[in-house]
Amino acid sequence: MKKDLKLARLLTYILGRRPDEFGLVPDDDGFFAVKEVIKVLQEEKWPHVRPAHLETLPYRLPGAGIEMADKRIRASQRENLPVIIPAGRVPKQLFTCIRRKGYQAVVVNGLTPQIHPSRVVLFEDIDMARRVGRRRDAEPLVVTVQTTAAQNAGVQFERFGETIYLTARIPADYCRLPAPPKPRRALQTEKDVPPKASPSQSAGSYTVDWDHLGPNPQAPKPGSKKSKQWRRERQRLRRMKRNAGDST
């Protein structure tokens, strides 16, 4: 019961008061994607919360203050929720993160909505941009938006909360990207490449490593019981060498 009460209070703050502190922006109906809220809760030391836990919370705790519909969640009381307003002064640079596999798409098409259904979400704080980016990629790529040039080209910005800015799209000309990401599968090193068979070695043949057979056993004294075993072993090694020579 105490855990449910703490969780409900945290959700009320995140969803109904300051979602911008956690890099979240609601849709036009005040809803947030459940999967994004789950990731925020994990960052806030609630790693065991699952969607089913949120769905049943109002039944376990009447008055929990949340509503859910179609894999979305919102606060029941939203009077204190920040609203999206036209941005006045915009910082010269804003930041967002993209997944590595989306690099080429941004190079060609620029930034389009990803974490919000209809808006590109940009951050004044690069650390917050990275935090949000890691929810979708373990090693996200930071994109720097040149806002002055974008505004001169007609791009309009909105603001949500204190440090989040929104727009419909950012053309590629105003996006500064890092170097292309390296492929995840590293190139094989010389140690990883198996040795090539020699031209003289035909299919189905094999090479005997004589060093691994050990040194030739020393001859025992004549007449001892080991004398016959030693001769048989010596004959066996000779046959192996002769057969190996015939197969080449």
SEVEX-734518 format. One line per 10 residues: number of its first residue (from 1); for each residue x, y, z of C-alpha. Coordinates in Angstrom, 3 decimals. Layout:
NUM = X:Y:Z; ...
//
This chain:
1 = 0.000:0.000:0.000; 2.797:2.432:0.854; 4.603:1.647:-2.415; 1.419:2.214:-4.392; 0.913:5.559:-2.663; 4.493:6.656:-3.420; 4.142:5.548:-7.033; 0.843:7.416:-7.431; 2.369:10.599:-6.039; 5.357:10.320:-8.385
11 = 3.066:9.754:-11.372; 0.949:12.746:-10.394; 4.048:14.929:-10.396; 5.455:13.550:-13.648; 2.208:13.488:-15.618; 0.310:16.388:-14.083; 2.900:18.938:-13.060; 6.389:18.792:-14.542; 6.791:16.241:-17.337; 9.358:18.564:-18.914
21 = 11.739:17.787:-16.047; 11.823:14.219:-17.355; 11.962:15.017:-21.068; 8.288:14.159:-21.663; 5.787:16.083:-23.752; 2.071:15.132:-23.750; -0.054:14.777:-26.864; -2.957:17.116:-27.528; -5.159:15.183:-25.068; -2.637:15.219:-22.263
31 = -1.599:11.593:-22.720; 1.897:10.101:-22.652; 2.998:6.781:-24.129; 3.044:4.160:-21.379; 6.362:2.736:-22.592; 8.010:6.159:-22.251; 6.633:6.624:-18.732; 7.899:3.157:-17.783; 11.400:4.163:-18.897; 11.227:7.325:-16.800
41 = 10.161:5.292:-13.766; 13.116:2.972:-14.298; 15.429:5.993:-14.271; 13.770:7.127:-11.037; 14.575:3.830:-9.273; 11.297:2.041:-9.992; 12.684:-0.795:-12.135; 9.941:-3.341:-11.449; 6.947:-1.318:-12.669; 5.244:-2.802:-15.730
51 = 2.261:-1.620:-17.816; -0.029:-4.092:-16.032; 1.063:-2.556:-12.721; -0.066:0.874:-13.900; -3.342:-0.489:-15.258; -4.282:-2.040:-11.924; -3.033:0.820:-9.750; -6.427:2.652:-9.682; -8.081:-0.577:-8.459; -5.534:-1.123:-5.709
61 = -5.488:2.544:-4.766; -8.764:4.417:-5.381; -8.007:8.005:-6.270; -4.572:7.156:-7.682; -4.991:10.107:-10.044; -4.187:8.439:-13.367; -6.165:7.466:-16.457; -5.173:4.959:-19.128; -6.371:4.312:-22.685; -4.813:2.662:-25.758
71 = -1.354:2.201:-24.204; -1.369:5.829:-23.075; -1.500:7.349:-19.610; -2.303:10.796:-18.235; -2.990:12.539:-14.933; -6.614:12.939:-13.895; -5.896:16.470:-12.694; -4.043:18.511:-15.318; -4.638:22.090:-14.189; -0.963:22.542:-13.342
81 = 0.340:20.874:-16.497; 2.521:23.220:-18.610; 1.013:24.208:-21.934; 2.657:24.494:-25.331; 3.136:28.143:-26.274; 4.863:29.995:-29.148; 8.546:30.375:-28.376; 9.868:33.875:-27.963; 13.617:33.897:-27.759; 15.112:30.586:-28.882
91 = 18.654:29.501:-27.926; 21.104:29.549:-30.839; 21.539:25.797:-30.522; 19.159:23.068:-29.451; 19.850:19.366:-29.107; 18.184:16.057:-29.670; 19.344:12.470:-30.060; 18.664:9.922:-32.749; 19.177:6.196:-33.002; 22.263:5.031:-34.848
101 = 20.228:3.196:-37.445; 18.355:6.428:-38.233; 21.498:8.351:-39.174; 21.092:8.223:-42.958; 17.414:9.149:-42.759; 18.297:12.343:-40.876; 21.083:13.148:-43.344; 18.547:13.015:-46.178; 15.281:14.148:-44.591; 16.310:16.076:-41.493
111 = 14.530:15.659:-38.167; 10.944:14.426:-38.095; 8.748:13.495:-35.089; 10.084:10.467:-33.203; 9.299:10.494:-29.486; 6.175:12.658:-29.920; 3.319:11.879:-32.319; 3.363:15.227:-34.127; 6.385:17.298:-33.048; 10.161:17.182:-33.044
121 = 11.282:17.486:-29.421; 14.427:19.559:-28.846; 16.278:20.286:-25.633; 18.245:23.262:-24.420; 20.230:20.930:-22.133; 22.418:18.445:-24.019; 22.489:16.113:-21.005; 18.706:15.860:-21.051; 18.846:15.166:-24.780; 21.223:12.279:-24.109
131 = 19.069:10.980:-21.255; 16.004:10.854:-23.482; 18.021:9.429:-26.370; 19.272:6.515:-24.278; 15.678:5.388:-23.838; 15.696:4.357:-27.490; 19.357:3.551:-28.159; 22.179:2.563:-25.817; 24.572:4.890:-27.682; 22.447:7.622:-29.264
141 = 23.866:10.239:-31.610; 23.543:13.903:-30.641; 22.154:16.216:-33.324; 22.751:19.953:-32.921; 20.105:22.212:-34.459; 21.162:25.628:-35.729; 18.035:27.509:-34.718; 18.906:30.965:-36.067; 19.385:29.717:-39.617; 16.291:27.530:-39.277
151 = 14.146:30.477:-38.132; 15.431:32.614:-40.992; 14.246:29.848:-43.322; 10.766:29.925:-41.806; 10.938:27.179:-39.184; 8.699:28.031:-36.230; 9.406:26.900:-32.677; 7.165:26.338:-29.680; 8.132:25.943:-26.046; 6.968:23.481:-23.430
161 = 8.023:24.023:-19.850; 11.336:25.738:-19.237; 13.857:23.975:-21.499; 11.950:21.970:-24.147; 11.286:23.320:-27.636; 9.078:21.852:-30.316; 8.670:22.156:-34.057; 7.057:20.216:-36.876; 10.288:19.423:-38.731; 13.915:20.501:-39.019
171 = 15.396:20.317:-42.546; 18.719:18.551:-42.885; 20.509:21.809:-43.769; 20.115:23.016:-40.175; 21.142:19.761:-38.472; 24.737:19.269:-37.454; 25.463:15.581:-37.090; 28.485:13.721:-35.723; 30.575:11.372:-37.834; 28.688:8.352:-39.199
181 = 28.438:5.541:-36.641; 30.725:2.567:-37.056; 29.148:-0.789:-37.906; 28.344:-2.784:-34.805; 30.049:-5.890:-36.194; 33.775:-5.205:-36.071; 36.017:-6.329:-38.897; 37.765:-9.635:-38.419; 41.296:-9.449:-37.106; 44.083:-11.725:-38.220
191 = 43.499:-13.871:-35.162; 39.853:-14.362:-36.125; 40.637:-15.477:-39.694; 41.197:-19.248:-39.929; 44.488:-20.288:-41.588; 44.266:-21.126:-45.276; 45.027:-24.652:-46.402; 48.243:-25.062:-48.395; 47.813:-25.671:-52.148; 49.397:-29.101:-51.831
201 = 46.833:-30.232:-49.288; 44.007:-31.942:-51.134; 40.433:-32.208:-49.937; 39.948:-34.846:-47.283; 43.656:-35.051:-46.413; 45.198:-34.063:-43.143; 48.537:-32.929:-41.803; 50.173:-34.764:-38.944; 51.753:-32.550:-36.329; 54.742:-34.658:-35.393
211 = 55.688:-32.329:-32.566; 52.484:-33.199:-30.734; 53.277:-36.901:-30.934; 56.170:-36.365:-28.558; 59.810:-37.454:-28.914; 60.705:-40.932:-30.108; 60.778:-43.246:-27.143; 64.216:-44.449:-26.102; 64.961:-48.075:-26.862; 64.685:-50.296:-23.818
221 = 67.248:-52.916:-22.988; 67.185:-56.001:-25.259; 65.200:-58.883:-23.869; 62.992:-56.762:-21.635; 59.191:-56.850:-21.812; 59.124:-53.285:-23.115; 61.378:-54.113:-26.049; 58.582:-55.549:-28.204; 56.230:-52.629:-27.368; 58.939:-50.135:-28.281
231 = 59.523:-51.831:-31.677; 55.785:-51.854:-32.447; 55.488:-48.192:-31.539; 58.467:-47.291:-33.707; 57.006:-49.234:-36.635; 53.665:-47.446:-36.169; 55.308:-44.017:-36.354; 57.205:-45.023:-39.479; 53.982:-46.154:-41.184; 52.266:-42.858:-40.309
241 = 55.157:-40.854:-41.790; 55.218:-43.044:-44.920; 51.441:-42.761:-45.437; 51.567:-38.990:-44.920; 54.296:-38.752:-47.560; 52.274:-40.813:-50.033; 49.180:-38.626:-49.655; 50.990:-35.404:-50.699
//
